Amino acid sequence: MATKLYNSHLSTLLFQCNEYYILDTYISLVHISSEVNSRYLIQTYSDSKSNLISLVRKHVNASYKTVYNCVDRLIEKNILAYDEQLNSWILVDMENMTRAKGEAPADVDSLSKLTGYTHIRNFFFTHEFGTMKAREKRLIIYMTQLTDSKASNFHEDFSMNLIKPGSSWLKVLRTKCKYYAKYTIEKMLYKYNQLFNDNSENLRAEDLAPKQNKRFKFSFYCPSITNKKDLENQAIDLVIDNNKNEYNLIVSKANFAQVTLSKKLIMHLIRAISNLKEWFLKERVVQLIINKYRAIQVHKSRENIKSLPAYAAAVVKSVIDEYNSFKANITPKNIANYEVGEYFAKHTQASMDDLLTLTKGNLSLF
């Protein structure tokens, strides 16, 4: 599961893109992606944008056309691309965000992309964030970047000086007018007073600058951004809360098989199956992986899985290949569409391939 946003991508979106829901779309894509061997994949097994957009719209309250335009923009900006070999959409170059400088390629273009990452906040999936103006969202994302940056001075609160030459806040707002910036900040602090604790008056009272200059200075807290306690568990809980049916399926099969899975492993398994359309395919993938864990934990006949995201991605691909082959070669023409899942389930019960054989060819891809 991806829990981090690539700052290089964010910079492109903050300063080069005007689409209202571009940040929401990007955050949703990162959230639904799986980190497999440092690459960030969204397995759809089709380069159809409509399948991808359907997944994004589970988290973004926007029309199909709006999200379509945002996806197109991300492709144009080389942030999103489809990989034919992996049958997945990929978030381009995101593997660079966690590389140390010594591990990076030596060419200048690659080094310029090593700009770190920003953790996803649960707040990004709230109604409040979704209904903010585009410029307000840019400010929120920029504040989050500052909070997560080791080089920043803003880890618990924020201060702004809009008349400072080269102010980064004006750049984020895409304006040179300090009055427009002042109006935007004041309105945001007032409109979302439940999110921000405005301490600007105290700052100005202690400031010795002329009064006409002090009114362009702000200070405030935003716990929804600055509270970084247990971010990983928050991200795991968010995945589980948004996929309750998949969570219940996994827990039920694990309990029946007397298999113990950590919360994080369950989350990775949810991520692997959540993008599948048909429920019987989700059941097939979960059952195969639970069988593997039963062999590991109960029968002690298999080695432990080194990377569940990579292993699950390979199993999903194997099951999709199996299903496509079944539909093409086995399913009679007189079977109704709603009966295909039932016949496929019977087929897989009759020919329960060994999991290692099923995934051997695909595991090397991930």
C-alpha positions as CSV (number, residue, x, y, z in Angstrom):
1,M,0.0,0.0,0.0
2,A,1.3,3.5,-0.8
3,T,1.1,5.9,2.1
4,K,3.4,8.6,0.7
5,L,3.0,11.2,-2.1
6,Y,6.0,11.9,-4.3
7,N,7.0,15.5,-3.8
8,S,8.2,15.8,-7.4
9,H,4.7,14.9,-8.6
10,L,3.2,17.3,-6.1
11,S,5.3,20.1,-7.3
12,T,4.1,19.5,-10.9
13,L,0.5,19.5,-9.7
14,L,0.9,22.6,-7.5
15,F,2.5,24.8,-10.1
16,Q,1.6,23.4,-13.5
17,C,-2.0,22.0,-13.3
18,N,-5.3,23.9,-13.0
19,E,-7.8,21.1,-12.8
20,Y,-10.0,21.4,-9.8
21,Y,-9.8,17.8,-8.7
22,I,-6.2,17.1,-9.9
23,L,-4.9,16.7,-6.4
24,D,-7.8,14.6,-5.2
25,T,-7.3,12.3,-8.2
26,Y,-3.6,11.9,-7.7
27,I,-4.0,11.2,-4.0
28,S,-6.7,8.6,-4.7
29,L,-4.4,6.9,-7.3
30,V,-1.6,6.7,-4.8
31,H,-3.9,5.4,-2.1
32,I,-5.3,2.6,-4.3
33,S,-1.9,1.6,-5.6
34,S,0.3,-1.3,-4.2
35,E,4.0,-0.9,-3.6
36,V,5.6,-3.9,-5.2
37,N,9.4,-4.0,-5.2
38,S,9.5,-0.2,-4.9
39,R,7.2,0.3,-7.9
40,Y,3.6,1.6,-7.4
41,L,1.1,-0.4,-9.4
42,I,-2.7,-0.2,-9.9
43,Q,-3.6,-3.6,-11.3
44,T,-6.6,-3.2,-13.7
45,Y,-5.5,-5.7,-16.4
46,S,-6.8,-3.3,-19.0
47,D,-5.5,0.0,-20.3
48,S,-9.1,1.2,-20.3
49,K,-9.3,4.5,-18.5
50,S,-12.9,3.8,-17.5
51,N,-11.9,1.0,-15.2
52,L,-9.3,3.2,-13.5
53,I,-11.7,6.1,-13.2
54,S,-14.3,3.9,-11.5
55,L,-11.7,3.0,-8.9
56,V,-10.7,6.7,-8.4
57,R,-14.3,7.8,-8.0
58,K,-14.7,5.6,-5.0
59,H,-12.7,8.2,-3.2
60,V,-13.3,11.4,-5.2
61,N,-16.8,12.9,-5.3
62,A,-16.6,14.2,-8.9
63,S,-18.2,13.4,-12.3
64,Y,-16.8,10.8,-14.6
65,K,-15.7,13.5,-17.1
66,T,-14.0,15.6,-14.4
67,V,-11.9,12.6,-13.3
68,Y,-11.3,11.6,-16.9
69,N,-9.7,15.0,-17.6
70,C,-7.6,14.7,-14.5
71,V,-6.3,11.3,-15.5
72,D,-5.5,12.6,-19.0
73,R,-3.6,15.5,-17.4
74,L,-1.6,13.1,-15.2
75,I,-0.7,11.0,-18.2
76,E,0.3,14.1,-20.1
77,K,2.6,15.2,-17.3
78,N,4.2,11.7,-17.2
79,I,3.0,11.0,-13.7
80,L,0.7,8.1,-14.7
81,A,1.3,5.5,-17.4
82,Y,0.1,2.0,-18.4
83,D,2.6,-0.9,-18.3
84,E,1.7,-3.6,-20.8
85,Q,4.0,-6.2,-19.3
86,L,2.6,-5.8,-15.8
87,N,-1.0,-5.2,-17.0
88,S,-1.1,-2.3,-14.5
89,W,-1.1,1.4,-14.4
90,I,2.0,2.7,-12.7
91,L,2.9,5.9,-10.9
92,V,6.0,7.0,-12.8
93,D,9.3,7.3,-10.9
94,M,7.8,7.1,-7.5
95,E,10.5,4.6,-6.5
96,N,12.9,7.6,-6.5
97,M,11.2,9.2,-3.5
98,T,12.8,6.9,-0.9
99,R,16.1,6.4,-2.5
100,A,19.3,7.7,-0.8
101,K,21.5,9.9,-3.0
102,G,24.1,7.1,-3.1
103,E,21.6,4.7,-4.6
104,A,20.3,7.1,-7.2
105,P,21.3,7.1,-10.9
106,A,24.2,9.4,-11.7
107,D,22.5,11.4,-14.5
108,V,21.3,14.9,-13.6
109,D,17.7,14.4,-14.6
110,S,17.3,11.5,-12.2
111,L,19.0,13.3,-9.3
112,S,16.7,16.3,-9.8
113,K,13.7,14.0,-9.0
114,L,15.0,12.9,-5.5
115,T,12.8,15.4,-3.6
116,G,11.5,13.1,-0.9
117,Y,7.9,12.4,0.0
118,T,4.9,13.6,2.0
119,H,2.7,11.2,4.1
120,I,-0.9,10.9,3.1
121,R,-3.3,12.2,5.8
122,N,-6.8,10.8,6.4
123,F,-8.0,14.4,6.2
124,F,-7.4,14.2,2.4
125,F,-10.4,11.8,2.1
126,T,-12.8,14.0,4.1
127,H,-15.7,16.0,2.8
128,E,-14.0,19.2,4.0
129,F,-10.9,18.7,1.9
130,G,-13.0,17.5,-1.1
131,T,-15.1,20.7,-1.1
132,M,-12.2,23.1,-0.7
133,K,-11.4,25.5,-3.5
134,A,-8.4,24.5,-5.6
135,R,-6.2,27.2,-4.2
136,E,-7.1,26.1,-0.6
137,K,-6.2,22.5,-1.5
138,R,-2.8,23.7,-2.8
139,L,-2.2,25.5,0.5
140,I,-3.1,22.4,2.5
141,I,-0.8,20.1,0.5
142,Y,2.0,22.6,0.7
143,M,1.6,22.9,4.5
144,T,1.7,19.1,4.7
145,Q,4.9,19.0,2.7
146,L,6.5,21.6,5.0
147,T,5.4,19.6,8.1
148,D,7.0,16.4,6.7
149,S,10.2,18.1,5.5
150,K,13.3,17.8,7.7
151,A,14.6,21.1,6.3
152,S,11.4,23.0,7.2
153,N,10.8,25.0,10.4
154,F,7.1,24.3,10.3
155,H,6.5,21.1,12.2
156,E,3.9,22.1,14.8
157,D,2.6,25.4,13.5
158,F,2.8,27.7,10.5
159,S,3.7,31.4,10.0
160,M,3.4,33.5,6.9
161,N,4.8,36.7,5.8
162,L,3.1,37.6,2.5
163,I,5.2,40.7,1.9
164,K,8.5,38.8,2.1
165,P,10.3,38.9,-1.3
166,G,9.9,35.6,-3.1
167,S,7.3,34.3,-0.7
168,S,6.6,30.6,-1.4
169,W,3.0,31.1,-0.2
170,L,2.4,33.5,-3.1
171,K,3.9,31.0,-5.5
172,V,1.6,28.3,-4.2
173,L,-1.4,30.6,-4.6
174,R,-0.1,31.6,-8.1
175,T,-0.4,35.3,-7.5
176,K,1.9,38.3,-7.2
177,C,-0.8,40.3,-5.4
178,K,-0.3,40.3,-1.6
179,Y,-3.9,41.6,-1.1
180,Y,-5.4,38.7,-3.0
181,A,-3.2,36.3,-0.9
182,K,-4.2,38.0,2.3
183,Y,-7.9,37.7,1.4
184,T,-7.5,34.0,0.6
185,I,-5.7,33.2,3.9
186,E,-8.1,35.2,6.0
187,K,-11.2,33.6,4.4
188,M,-9.7,30.1,4.7
189,L,-8.9,30.5,8.4
190,Y,-12.4,31.9,9.1
191,K,-14.3,29.4,6.9
192,Y,-12.5,26.4,8.4
193,N,-12.1,27.6,11.9
194,Q,-12.7,24.0,13.2
195,L,-9.5,23.0,11.4
196,F,-7.3,26.0,12.1
197,N,-6.3,27.6,15.4
198,D,-5.6,31.2,14.4
199,N,-2.8,32.8,16.4
200,S,-2.2,35.7,14.1
201,E,-3.3,38.5,16.4
202,N,-0.8,37.3,19.1
203,L,2.0,37.2,16.5
204,R,1.1,40.8,15.3
205,A,1.0,42.1,18.9
206,E,4.6,41.0,19.4
207,D,5.8,42.2,16.0
208,L,7.5,45.6,15.9
209,A,6.9,46.1,12.2
210,P,4.6,48.9,10.9
211,K,0.9,48.2,11.2
212,Q,0.4,48.2,7.5
213,N,3.0,45.4,7.2
214,K,1.8,43.3,10.2
215,R,-1.6,42.6,8.6
216,F,0.1,40.5,6.0
217,K,1.5,38.2,8.6
218,F,-0.3,35.1,9.9
219,S,0.3,32.4,12.4
220,F,-1.9,29.3,13.0
221,Y,-2.0,25.6,14.0
222,C,-3.6,22.8,12.0
223,P,-3.7,19.5,13.9
224,S,-5.2,17.6,11.0
225,I,-1.9,18.2,9.2
226,T,0.7,18.4,11.9
227,N,-0.4,15.4,14.0
228,K,1.9,12.7,12.6
229,K,1.3,10.2,15.5
230,D,0.9,6.7,14.2
231,L,0.4,7.6,10.5
232,E,1.0,4.1,9.3
233,N,-1.7,2.6,11.5
234,Q,-4.1,5.4,10.4
235,A,-3.4,4.5,6.8
236,I,-4.0,0.8,7.4
237,D,-7.3,1.6,9.2
238,L,-8.4,3.8,6.3
239,V,-7.9,0.9,3.9
240,I,-9.8,-1.5,6.1
241,D,-12.6,1.0,6.7
242,N,-13.0,1.6,3.0
243,N,-13.1,-2.1,2.2
244,K,-15.1,-3.8,4.9
245,N,-16.5,-6.6,2.7
246,E,-13.0,-7.6,1.6
247,Y,-11.7,-7.4,5.2
248,N,-14.5,-9.7,6.4
249,L,-13.8,-12.1,3.6
250,I,-10.1,-12.4,4.5
251,V,-10.7,-12.6,8.3
252,S,-13.4,-15.3,7.8
253,K,-11.1,-17.5,5.6
254,A,-8.1,-17.0,7.8
255,N,-10.0,-18.0,11.0
256,F,-11.5,-21.0,9.3
257,A,-8.0,-22.1,8.2
258,Q,-6.5,-21.4,11.6
259,V,-4.1,-18.8,10.1
260,T,-2.9,-15.7,11.9
261,L,-2.4,-12.6,9.8
262,S,-1.3,-9.2,11.2
263,K,-3.3,-6.1,10.5
264,K,-0.7,-5.0,8.0
265,L,-0.8,-8.3,6.1
266,I,-4.6,-8.1,5.9
267,M,-4.2,-4.6,4.5
268,H,-1.8,-5.7,1.8
269,L,-4.2,-8.5,0.9
270,I,-7.1,-6.1,0.7
271,R,-5.1,-3.9,-1.5
272,A,-4.4,-6.8,-3.8
273,I,-8.0,-7.8,-4.3
274,S,-9.8,-4.5,-4.0
275,N,-9.4,-3.5,-7.7
276,L,-10.9,-6.8,-8.9
277,K,-14.4,-6.4,-10.3
278,E,-15.8,-9.9,-9.7
279,W,-16.3,-11.1,-6.2
280,F,-15.6,-14.8,-7.0
281,L,-12.1,-13.7,-8.3
282,K,-11.5,-12.0,-4.9
283,E,-12.5,-15.2,-3.2
284,R,-10.2,-17.3,-5.4
285,V,-7.2,-15.0,-4.7
286,V,-7.8,-14.9,-1.0
287,Q,-8.2,-18.7,-0.7
288,L,-5.0,-19.4,-2.6
289,I,-3.0,-17.1,-0.4
290,I,-4.6,-18.4,2.8
291,N,-3.8,-21.9,1.6
292,K,-0.2,-20.8,1.3
293,Y,-0.1,-19.3,4.8
294,R,-1.7,-22.5,6.2
295,A,1.1,-24.5,4.6
296,I,3.6,-22.1,6.3
297,Q,2.0,-21.8,9.7
298,V,0.2,-25.1,10.3
299,H,1.9,-27.7,8.2
300,K,5.4,-26.0,8.2
301,S,5.8,-27.2,4.6
302,R,6.5,-23.9,2.9
303,E,9.0,-21.1,3.3
304,N,7.5,-17.7,4.5
305,I,6.5,-15.2,1.9
306,K,9.2,-12.5,1.6
307,S,6.9,-9.8,0.2
308,L,3.2,-10.2,0.3
309,P,2.5,-7.3,-2.0
310,A,4.7,-8.9,-4.7
311,Y,3.4,-12.4,-4.1
312,A,-0.3,-11.2,-4.0
313,A,0.2,-9.3,-7.3
314,A,1.6,-12.4,-8.9
315,V,-1.4,-14.5,-7.6
316,V,-3.9,-12.0,-8.9
317,K,-2.3,-12.1,-12.3
318,S,-2.4,-15.9,-12.3
319,V,-6.0,-15.9,-11.4
320,I,-6.9,-13.4,-14.0
321,D,-5.0,-15.4,-16.6
322,E,-6.8,-18.6,-15.4
323,Y,-10.2,-16.9,-15.6
324,N,-9.6,-15.5,-19.1
325,S,-8.5,-18.9,-20.3
326,F,-11.6,-20.5,-18.7
327,K,-13.9,-18.0,-20.4
328,A,-12.3,-18.5,-23.8
329,N,-11.9,-22.3,-23.8
330,I,-14.3,-23.9,-21.3
331,T,-17.4,-21.8,-20.7
332,P,-20.3,-23.0,-22.9
333,K,-22.0,-20.4,-25.0
334,N,-25.3,-21.0,-23.4
335,I,-24.2,-20.0,-19.9
336,A,-25.6,-16.7,-18.8
337,N,-23.2,-14.0,-17.6
338,Y,-24.4,-14.2,-14.0
339,E,-23.6,-18.0,-14.0
340,V,-20.0,-17.7,-15.1
341,G,-18.7,-17.1,-11.5
342,E,-20.5,-20.3,-10.3
343,Y,-19.0,-22.4,-13.1
344,F,-15.6,-20.9,-12.6
345,A,-15.7,-21.7,-8.9
346,K,-16.6,-25.4,-9.7
347,H,-13.8,-25.5,-12.3
348,T,-11.2,-24.2,-9.8
349,Q,-12.4,-26.7,-7.1
350,A,-12.0,-29.5,-9.6
351,S,-8.5,-28.4,-10.6
352,M,-7.0,-26.8,-7.5
353,D,-3.6,-25.9,-9.0
354,D,-0.6,-25.8,-6.6
355,L,0.0,-22.2,-5.7
356,L,3.7,-22.3,-6.4
357,T,3.1,-23.6,-9.9
358,L,0.3,-21.1,-10.6
359,T,2.4,-18.1,-9.7
360,K,5.9,-19.2,-10.8
361,G,5.8,-17.6,-14.2
362,N,4.2,-14.3,-13.0
363,L,6.2,-13.9,-9.8
364,S,9.3,-12.9,-11.8
365,L,7.4,-9.9,-13.2
366,F,7.0,-8.4,-9.7
